[in-house]
Amino acid sequence: MLAKRIIPCLDVKNGTTVKGVNFVNFRNAGDPVELGRQYSDAGADELVYLDITASHEGRKTFVDLVRRVAANVSIPFTVGGGISCVTDVDTLLNAGADKITINSSAIRNPQLISDIANRFGSQVCVVAIDAYQDNGNWECYLNGGRIPSGLNLFEWAHQAQERGAGEILFTSMNHDGVKTGFATTALKTLSQNLTIPIIASGGAGTYSHFYDVFANAGVDAALAASIFHFKEIEINLLKDYLVKNGITIRQ
C-alpha cells in the first residue's frame, strides 16, 4: 500500500492566508510563507497554495509568493488560481512550484488538462474540483464556488483523468470548514472509479476524520486548512495517531 499523505492547504487572498466556512466568511490565518515553513518543519508531506480570488478577479497567480515559498520550504508544493495556459504553468514551475492545480480554467477549457500533461507530464497537473451536493447530485462550481457549471462531479473527474490529470483534488463545498468529517461516500466513489490519486478536502475536524477517509474512502491524501492553521491538530500527533490505527503514513 502506498503511504498516505497529509497536506495543509493555504488559501491566499491579498497576500495573506485566510480560511472560511462553506467558501465564505474568511478570517486571517497568518503569513503564507511562514506557515509553509512551519508545516515543512512539522512533517507535512506536501503543501497546496491557492490564490482563491485569482480566477474571479481575472488575474494571474502570485509568482513572487511562489518564489518565496520555494526558498523557505523543503517539501513539494502545488499552486493554483488564475492559471489559464501552458505559459502560466511554465512560469510557476520555474518559480519553484512542483505541481499546479487548475479548476475553473479546466472546466472552461478541458483541452488545457491535456496540454499541461503533454508538455510537463501528468504528475504536474492536479485537477481541483469544488462541488456542492443538492438533492443527491454533486454539481461542480467555478470561480471559487461562485458559479454552478452544470457538470456532475463524477463525470467531470473521469473526463479529467482521461485528459491526463495526474491527481484529483476534490473539495466538498457542503463540508468545507464545518469540521464534521470529509464527504466519505463521494470520495469512495471517486476512488473506486478512477485510477489516479484522490486528495480529500473539506470537513476535517478530528483525528478520526482522517482515519475514516483513509480507511473507508480509500483516498491517497487528505488536505485540511483551519485545524492546522489554528493548531487544533498538530501534524506529528496526527501521523502518530494514524500509524497506531493501522494507516500507512509517510514519516
N, C-alpha and C positions, 0 to 999 in steps of 0.2 A: 504493500500500500504506500502511495506517495504521502509524504509528510504534509499535514495541513498547515496553512499559512494564516497568520494573524496580521491584519493590515489596518493601521489607523488611517482615517481619511480626513484631510484638511480641506474644508470648503473655504475658499478665499474670496473676499469681497473688499474692494478698495484697499488691498494690501494687508488685510487683517483676517485671521482665521475666525470664522463665525459658525454658529450652529443653531438650527431652527428646529421646529416641530412640524411635521407634515409639510415641509418645504416653505414655511412662513415663520414669522416671529423670531428673527435671528438675534442672537446675543454674541458679544465679543468673547473669543476663546483664546486670544493671545497672538504672539508673533509666529507666523508660519515657519520661518527658518529655525527659530529657537525650538519650537515644538518638534519639528522634524529631527533636529539634532538629539533632543531628549529621547524620542522614540527609537532612533537609531541606536543610542547607547543602552536603551532599556530592553532590547531584544526583539523589537518588531521585525517581521520578515520583509516587509515592503511598506511603501507609503503611496498614497494616492493624493494628488493635489488637484482640486477642481476650481477653476475660475467660474463661479456659479452664475455670474451675470454677463459673461462674455458673449454668449450667443444671443441673449435677449437684447443686449446693448449694441450688438453688431460690431464687436471689436475683437482683436486678436488676443490670444492667451499671453500671459505675463512672462516674457522671455527673461527679463532681468531677475525675476524671482527664481526662475528655474536655475539660472547660473549660480545664485547664492545658495540654493538648496544643494546643488551638486558639490559645492565646495565645503559643505558642512555635514553631510550625511554619508554613511558608508554602506548603505543598503540600497537595493534598487527602488526607483520611484517612477510612478506613472503620472502624467499630467494631461489635463483636458480642459475644454472650454474654449469655444471660438475657433476650433480647428476646422478648416473648410477645404483644404487642398494639400497635396503632397508636399508642396513647398513649406507649408506650416510645420509639417511633421519633421522635415529635414532640419529646419531651424531649431526646433525644440530638442531633437536628438543631439544636434551639435552643441546645444547649450548645456547638455548633461543629462537629459531625461533618458530613462531606459526603455520606457514604453509610453504610448499615448493612448488616450481614450476618446472616442467620438460617440456622440449621442444624436443630437438634433441634426447635425450635418449628414450623418449616415442615413437617417430616415429620409431626409430631403434628397439625398443623392447616394443611393446604395452602392453605386459603382466606386465610390470613394474607398469603401472597405477593400475591394479588390485591388484598387490602385496602390493603396498603402501596403497590403500584403505582398503584392508582386514586387514592389520596389524595395521594401525593407524586411520582409519576412512576416509571416503570420504572428510570430511571437511578439512583435512590436504593437500589434493592433488589438486593443481591447475595446469591444463594443459595449457601451453602457446603455442600460435600458431603465428608464423610470416608468413604472406602470402603476395604475390605480385600479383596484378591483371594485366593480359595481355590478350588483345583480349577477354575480358569478363570473363575469367577464373581466379579464385583465386587459386594459387598454393602455398602450404606450403613449407617453406625453413628450412634448418638445419644450425647448426653452426653459429648462429648469422647472418642469412640472406645470407650466402655464398654459400650454396649448395641447388639446387632445389630437391625436394623429389618426384615429380610426383603425390603427394596426393592433392586432392581437399579440400579446406578449410571446406566446409560444411559437406562433407562425413567424414572427419577426426574428426571434432568436435563431430559429432554424435557418432562415434565409441569411442571416448574418454569418452563421457558421459556414454555409455553403459558399458564401462570397469570399471567405478567407479569414474571418476573425479568429484570433488566437485564444481569446477568452471572452466570456460574457460577465459583465458586472451588472447584476440585477438589483435595483433598489425598489422596494415596495413603498409607494407613497403613503399607503394606509398605515404602515408600521413605522415610518421614519420618525425618529426622535421620541417615540412614546414608550420605549423600553419594556414592551410586553412580549418580546420574542420575535424572531425572524418569521418571514412568510414560508414556513417549512413545507407546506403542501405544494405550493407553486414551485419552490426551489427543488423539491424532489422530482417533480415532473420535468423540469429543465434538465436535471442531472441524468434522468433516465432516458431522455430523448435526444440528448446531444452527446458528442464525443469530446468536446473541448472543455477545459476547466470552467467551473462556475464559481463566481465570487458572490457571496451573500451580503446584502446591505439593507439596513433598515430594521430597527427593532431591538437591537442588543441592549440588555439592561442588567443581566446577571451572568455569573459563570455558567449556570446551567443552560442558558440560551445558546451559548457557543457549543456546549456538548450536544445539545439537541440538534442543531443544524448540521453538525459534522456527522453524528451517529445516525440520524434519521432522514436527513435530506441528501446526504452523500456529496455535499459541496466540497470544493477543493480549498476554498479560503473564506474567511469571514472578516468583514470590514465593519468598523464602528468609528464613531467620532466623539460624541459628548462624554461618554463614560470614560474615555481615555483622556480627553482634554481636561476634564474637571476632576480627574484622579479618583473616580468612583471605582474603577477597576485598574489594578496595576498589571502590566503585560506579563511580567515574570511570574506573578502569582497565578494569573490566568493559565499560563502554559503549564505550571506545576499541577494545577487542578486537572487540566485536560489529560496530561500524562498519567496521573494517578487513576483516572477514569477510563484508561484504555485507548485514548486517542493518540495516534502517531503524530507528533508535532515536531517542527523544526526547533532545535536547541542552539 
